[in-house]
Amino acid sequence: MKSRLLYFVAYYIFWVVAFFIQKPVFMFYQWEQSHNYGLIDWMKVMWNGLSMDFSTAGYLSIPAFLMLLVSCFTGAGKWLDKSIRVTTMVLISIVVVGFVADMFLYPFWGYRLDVTPLFYMETPKNAAASGTMTQNLACVVCLLLEWLFYYFTFRFVHKKAFRIGERSVATVAPMLLVFGLLFIVIRGGVTVSVMNAGRVYFSKEMFLNHSAVNPIWNFFSSFAKEDNFASQYRFMDDAEAHKLMEGMSDPVNLPADTLVLKTQRPNIVFFVLESFGSNVCEVAGGAKGLTPNLDRMAKEGIFFSNFHANSYRTDRGLVAIFSAYPGQPVTSLMKYPEKSQNVPTLPGRLKENGYDLSFYYGGDENFTNMRSYLLHAGFEKRICDKDFSGDELSTKWGAYDHLVINRLMKDLEQPQQQPFCKVLLTLNSHEPFDVPFHKFADPYPNSVAYTDSCLGVFYDYLKTTPYWDNTLFILLPDHAKPYPETMANQEVARYQAPMIWTGGAIKNTMVVPQVGSQIDLTRTLLAQMGIDGSDFVFSKNIFSEKSPKFAFYAYNDGFGFVTADGASVYDCGYNVLLREDNPQFTVRGKAFLQCLMDDLAKR
């Protein structure tokens, strides 16, 4: 009897120690952030994370427990030794891959491992493209080293503790008692509240809280709830949420109080700029000297100075821009073609009104189901990586921005069906920031400056074409990026983004100070063109005085709600209020998110 119980305890402790050690390893890897904290903070991370480590170790110990329980009736034999070995090797592999992936992705995404990487693994080449060769090699080395460490540690535990003999029915009762205790540990105690990520939060510093989270627990927790949209983010009665939502929505076909276009049917060119947040644009109050061309366009056109991205990934950003559909905290509409086909699109509405559509992108259009969404939006003419030669595909992601822009300029030299709508999605200001431009030492600002130089070439070229006088040139990012890198993922400043309307079709230059976001582009533009946009239910007309003025953004399992009078930032996964300038902002943000998930469930 004693041998089975001792072995199970040793087996469970093996997993607890493994997870305990992972935390300082994770923090050392994130040294750029972790070096700011003292030894006491590091110890608090490991201590406060223990409850989740206990729970995760409990889950991973269940297979071994069940096999030990069966052996009480059958005896041990070679089957038990082999079964536990094989099962544990599989679990070690899962844990190691999960931990290293989490450690590698955290600097890019700013949150612990969840189901998001599975979505991007549909195109593994692009999924790995964020890392440099050195980072990818370090990732492989870490995988091998940690797997070997776990393997030999387990072999030591297995060899020393595995002394189980013949069957022992008398051991069943103590084993079941141990399982009862294990269940309590897995659950997180005997109180009403079960184990959740918020249990390990202890600091106002989000990095320390994130460091305490067990990535394996976080992954499977997010996996379990991902598709159950109708039950996610329930903050209040549905009737109350929808009533609050009515006050945050535009009346049907709300006209613009200010008309900014010379014509209702201009040619439209969209440049969606990869990771161009306000923090790298001088005209928006960001770093100086990186975007002289974008700054010039803002001064020569209409600059929306209080604009925001709705999410933090390109797939969410494209849907926010072209379907006025807000990003969701833990999933992406583009991931579900059966749902993305049921939302209206701005390009599709333009096509209904006689516009010729084309889309330009230097990368793989199949990444994150983009192609299905583009087809639904009406883009029959699409330029992507397949349209460039091997010599031109010199970056991990695809063709350089200047080559894609050159292709657009070459096409504009030919007679065009008018009115036209052309969309170009830039690429190179994304990790690993590989660009043929070397002006700044920091790779990200250098890549921004490179793409900005390409924008200047196109802008000057467009002015020389016969299309200029009747063209509206719109520039905005797909999402912003934390810069400097120590900026927390949930901060309002991380989502501030420039939007610029310029071109010969603009009546006058102006600065628009009203709060808005990507989802507001659609109804703002359609109102200028006299086109019905009432089916874009989340969008608002920035140029109407009757339109509510706010921005909603979603980050991983949380949201921000921004107004001219302040903001609220709420972490839903941890039930933590990170900022609240006014309690009503929090309530309205919760109502908005709840109604968004209701809408997503019905699509």
N, C-alpha and C positions, 0 to 999 in steps of 0.2 A: 504493500500500500504506500509506504513512504517513498519508494523510488519513483512512482508515477507523479506524485505530488511535487517532489523535489525537482524532478525534470521539468514539469510544467512551469513552476516558479522560475527556474533558471531560464527557460525559453522565453517567458514573458519579459524578464529583466533584460535579456539580450536585446529585444526590440526597444524597450524604454531607453536603454543606454545608447543605442544606435541613434535614436531621434534626438536625445539630449546632446550628443556630440555634433549633430548636424548644425545646430544653431550657431555656435561660434565659427564653424566653417563657412556658413552662409554669410555671416557678418564680415569675416575676413575678405571674402570675395567681393563684397560691396564696400571695400575700404574707403572709397571716396566719401561715403556717407557715414560709415560706422566709426571712422577715426575721430569724429567730433564728440564721441561719448566716452565716458570713463568706465572703469572696471565695474563699478557698482551698477551702472546701466546694463552692461553685458550680463552680469549675474542675474539682474531682474528679468531680463529677456528669457534666460534659461529657466528660472524659477517659475515665472508666470506661464510659460509655455508647457510646463510639466503636465497639467491636467489634460491638455489635448494630446500630448504624447502618450499618457496613460491610456486614453480612449483609443487612439490609433493602434497602439500595441495590443490592446485587447481585441480589436477586430482581426488583426493579423494572427493572433494566437488561437483563434477559434478552430481553424482546420486541425492544428496539432492537438487541441483539446479533444475534438471529436474522435480522432484516431486513437488517442490514449484511452478514451472512454470505451471504445469498441474493444480495445485490447484487454479490458477488465474481464470480458466474457470469452475472448478467443485466445488469450495469451499474446505475448509480444511477437516473437518470431522475426524473421528477416523482413517480412512485409511492412512491419511498423517502422523499422529503421529506414528502409528504402523510401517509404511513402513520405515520412517526415522530411527526409533529406531533399527529395525532389520538389515537394511542395515549398519548402523554405527557399530553395534555389530560385524558384519562379518568383516568390514574393520578394526576395532580395533584389532580383533584376528589376521588378516593377518599382520598388522603392528607390533604387539607385537612379534609374532613368528619370523618374519623377523629380527627385531631388536635384539632380544636375540640370535638368531642363528648367526647373524653377529658378535655380541659382543663375543660370545663363540668361533667362528671359526677364528677370526682375529689373535690371537696369534700363531695359527698353520700355517695359510696360508699366512698371510702378506698382504692381500688385502680385500677390502670391499665386501659385499655380491653380488654374481652374480648367474648365473644359475648352476654353478658347483655342488653345493650340491644336486640338483635334480638328477644328474647322480648317485651319490653315495648313494642316498636314495633307489635305487633299492634293496640294501641289507642293511636295516636299522640297523641291529645288528653291522655290520662292520662300518657303517657310524658313529655310536656312540662310537666306540671302542677307538677313539683317546683320549677321555676324561677320567679322573679318576672318581671314584664314587663321590668324593666331588665336582668336577667340574660339573658333570651331575646333581647332586642334586641342586647345586647353580643355574644351568640353569633353572630347573623346578621352583624353588622358585622365581627367577626373572620373569619368565613367569607369575606366579600367581599374584605377587605383581604389576607388571606393568599393567596387564590386569585390575585388580581391580582399580588401580589409574585412568586409562583412562576411565573406566566405570563410576565411580562416578563423575569424572570431566565432562564427557559428560552429565550425568543426570542433573547436576547442570546447565549447559549451556542450555540444552533442556527445563528444567522446567522454568528457568527465562526468556528465550527468546521466547518460543513457545506460542505466543498469537495471532495466525492467525485466522481470522474469516471467513466470507463468501467469495465467489468469488469476484474478482476485476480485471476485464479486463484491467482497466486503469494501472494496475501494470505491464503488459506485457512489455511495452516499456522500463521502467526503469530496469526491470529484464534483458532484452536483452542487454541493455547498460552495466550492471554489468557483464554479460557473456562475452561481448567483452573485457572488462578489464581483466577478468579472463583468457581469451585465451592468452592475451599478457603476463600475468604473467607466465602461463604454458609454453609458447613458450620461455620465457626468455628475452623478450623485442621486439622491433620493428626493430632491425637491421637484417642484412642478417644472422648473426650467431644465431642459435637456442640454447636452453639450452643443455649443455653438461658438463660432469664431470670436464673438464678443467677449467670451469668458476669459480670453487670454489678454485682452486689452488692459493696459495699466498706465499708459503715459499719454501726454499731450503730443508727443512726437510720434507721428504715424509710422516712421521707419522702425522704431523700436517695437511698436505693436505688430507690425507686419513680420518682423523678425521672430516674434514669439509664436506665430501661427505655424502649425504643422502642414506642409504643403500637400502631403498625401491625404490627410483628412479633408483639407480644403477642396482638393480636386474631386473626390468622390461625393462630397457634400453638394458641390455645384452641379455635378453630373446628375445627381438624383432629382434636382428640381428644375433642370434647364427648360424642358419643353412644357411644363405644366403652367402655362402663362396665366390662365384664368385665376389661379390660386396664389399667384405671386404678388407681393407688395400690396397687401390689404390693410389699409390704415384706418378706414372709416366705412360707414354704410355707403353702399353704392349710390343711393339717392343723394346723399350729402356730397359725395365726390363729384357727381355729374352736375350738380347745381353749382358747385364752385367752378367747374370747368366751363360752364356757360359764361361766367364772368371773365374768363380768360380767352374767349374765342371772339372772332370777328363776326358781325352780322353778315348775312348773305350779300355777296357782291358789293362790299363796302368800297365806295369810290375813293380815289386819291384826292386829297385836298391840294396837293402840289403836283403839277405835271412837269416832268423833267425831260421828256423826249420831244424831239421835233416832229416825229412821225410815230404812228401807232404800229407800223410794221417795219422796224429796222432789221437789218441783218444783225445777228447776235453771235459773238465769239466769246465763249467761256474758257478761261484758264483756271483750272482747279489746281492749286499749288500745294504740293506735298509738304506738310508740316510747317507751313508759314504762319506762325503765331505772331501776335502783336509784339511779343518780346524780342523779335529780331528785326522789326521794322521801325525805323527812326520816326517816321511820320505818325506812327501809332504810340510813340513814347518808349519804344524799345531801343535796342543797341544801335549805336551810331555807325554809319558808313557801310552797312551791309547791303542795303537795298536802295541805292540812289535812283534806280529806274522806277521801282514801285512808288517811291516817295514822289517822284516827278509826276507820275500818272495820277496820284491822289490829288496833287495840287492843280492838275489840269482837268480834273473831272469831279465826280461826286465821291466823297470819302465818308464812309459810315464808321464813325470813330468809336462807337460803343457796341460793336458787333461781337458775336461769340459763336464758337463751334458748338455743336450739340453732342459731340462724342469724341472719341479718342482713336478711332481706327478709320482707315480709308473706306471700307465697305459700309460702315455706318454713315460716314460723311457724305458719300455719294447719294445715298438714299435720302439723307436730310436735305441736301441741296436740290435734288431733282425730283423728289416725291414729297417734299415737305414733311417727311416722316421722322420724328425724333429718334435718336439713338436710344437703345435699351441698355440697362446696366449689365446684364449677363448673357445677352444673346445678340443676334444680328438678323434683321429681316432678310437680308440678302442670302442668308444661309438656307432659307426656306423658299424655293422657287414657287411652290404652290401658294405661298402668301404674298411674295413680292409681285406676282402677276396680278394681284388683286388691289394694288394701290395705284392711283393715278400718277402720271409723270408729267413734268413740265415739258420735256422734249416731245412727248406724245401729244400734248395739248397744242404745242406749236405746229406739229406736223398736221394736225387736224385743220389748222388755219393756213395751210399752204407752204409751210417751211420745209426746206430740204435739209436733212440731218446728216452729220458725219461726226465720228469720234476718233481721236488720236491719242495713242498711248504707247510708250516704248516697251512696256512689259507684257506679261502673259494675261490675256483677257479672260482666261479661265480661272484665274486666281480668285478665290472666295466667291465663286458663282457669278462673277461680274458679267460674263457673257450672256447668261440667261436674262439678267436684269436689263442689259443694254438692248437686247432684242425686244424685250417687252416695251422698252421706252421708245422703240421705233428706229434705232440706229442700224440701218442695213449696211451703211458704209462705215467700216471700222478699220482703222490702221492699228496694228499691234506689232509685237516683236517678230512675227512671221514675215512681216513686210520689209524687214531690214536684213542686210547681209550679215554673215558671221563676223566680219571685221567690224561692223557697226555695233554689234551686241557685245560691247567690251566691259560692261558692268555686270554685277551679279543679278541685277534686276532686269536688265534689258538695255535698250538703246539710250544713249545720252540725250538729255533734254534738247540740246542744240540741234541734234539730228532730227528729232521728232518735229521741232519747230520749223526746221528747214523744209521738211516734207509738207507741212501745212502751207508754208510760203510758196513752195513750188506748185501746189495745187491751186492756190489763189491766182497764180499767173495764167491759169486757164479760165475760160468763160465759166461763170457759175450760175446755176439756177438760183433765182432770188424770189423771195427772201430766203436766206439760209441761216442755219444754226450750227455752229461748229464748236465742239467741246474738245479741249486738250487737257489731259491729266499729266502733270509733270511727275518726275520719278526720283531724281537723284538727290534730293534733300531728305532722303530716308537712309537709315543705317544700311550699309556701313559708310555712306557719304563718299563714295568713290566717284570723283569728278576730275576732268582734265583742266583743273584750275587750282592755282596754289598762291593764294594771297593772304590767307589767315591760317594760323597754326591750329586752331581748334577746328576739327573736321566738320562739325555741324554748321557753324556760321560760315565756314568756307564754302560749303555746298549751297547754302542759301545765296551767298554772293554770286556763285556761279550761275545758278538758275536765274537770279535777277539780271545778270548780264545778258542772258538769252532773251529775257522779257524785253529788255531795251532794244535789242536788235529787231524783234518782231514788231514792237510798238512803232519804231521809226519806219519800218517797212510798210506797215499797214497805212500809215499816213500818206504814202506815195501811191496807193492803189486807188482805182476808181470807186472802190466800195467805201472808203473812209467816211464820206459825208453822210452816209446812210447806215453806219455801223455802230452798234453798241458793244463795247468791249468790257466784259465783266471779269474781275479777278477776285478770287477768294480761296481760302485753303480748304482742303478736305478735313483737316483737323489741325490743332496746334501741337506743340511739343514742349515738355518741360525744359526751360532754359532760363537760368543755368540748371544743370542736371540735378542740383539739390532741391529744386522746386518740387513740392509734393504733388502727387497725381490728382488730388481732389481740389486744389486751390483754384479760385476763380480766375486768377491771372493766367493759369495754364490753358484756359479755354478762350481767352480774349483773342480775337482774330480780325485782321483787316478785311474789309470788302470795299472794292473800288469799281465804280461805273465810269467809263470814259469813252472816248470816240467822238466822231463827228455828229452822231445822232443826239448828243447831249446838248440841252439848251444853254445851261450856265453851270459854272463850277460852284460847289457848295460843300459844306461839312454837315453831315447829318448826325446829331448827337444822341438821338433817341436809342434806347436799348433795343436790340434785336438779335436774331441768330439765323443760322443757315436756313431753318425751316421757313423763315419769313420772306426769303427771296422770292418764292414762287408767287404768292398773292400780291406782293409789292410790285413785281414786274408785270404780271397779268393785268393788274388794275391800270397800270400805265398804258397797256395795249388795248384796253377795253374788252378783255377776254374773261369769261366766267372762270373763277377759280374757287368757287364755293365748296367743291368736293375735296379740296385740300384742307381738311378740317382742323389741322394743328397749325396752319400757317396764318400769319397776320400781316396786314398792310402797314408797313412802317410809315408811309406817307399819308396816312389817315389819322386825324386827330382823335377819332372815336375808337381807334384800335388800341387794345391793351398793350402796354409796353413792358415786356419782360423777356428774359432768356432762360431757358431750361437746358441743362446739360446733364448727361449721364456718364459717370465713370464706373469702374468695376464695382458693382453692387452698392452704388450710392448715387446721389444726385446733387446738383446745385441749382438754386433758383435765384436769379439776379434781377434787380430792378435799379432804377436810378437812385433809390434811397437806401440801398444796401443789398445784402444777400443772405441766403441760408444755405448751408452745406450739411447734408445728412448722410451718414453711412448706414445703409439699410442692413447690410449683413451683420454688422456689429451693434446695431441699434445705438449708435453714438452720434450726438449732435456736435459737429465739428465747428460750426459757426452759425450764429443766429442774431442778425441785426434787428429782426422783428419776428415774433412768433407767427404772424400771419404768412410770412414768406415760407416758413416750414410747412404750414398747413396747406398752402396753395401748391407747393411743390409735391407734397404727398398726393394730393388730389389729382394733379396732372399725371404723375407716374401711374397711379392706379387706373385712371381712364385710358392711358396709353396701353397698359397691359390688357385691359378689357378689349380694346380695339384690335390689338395684335391677336388675341385668342379667336376673334371672330373672322379674321381675314382668311 
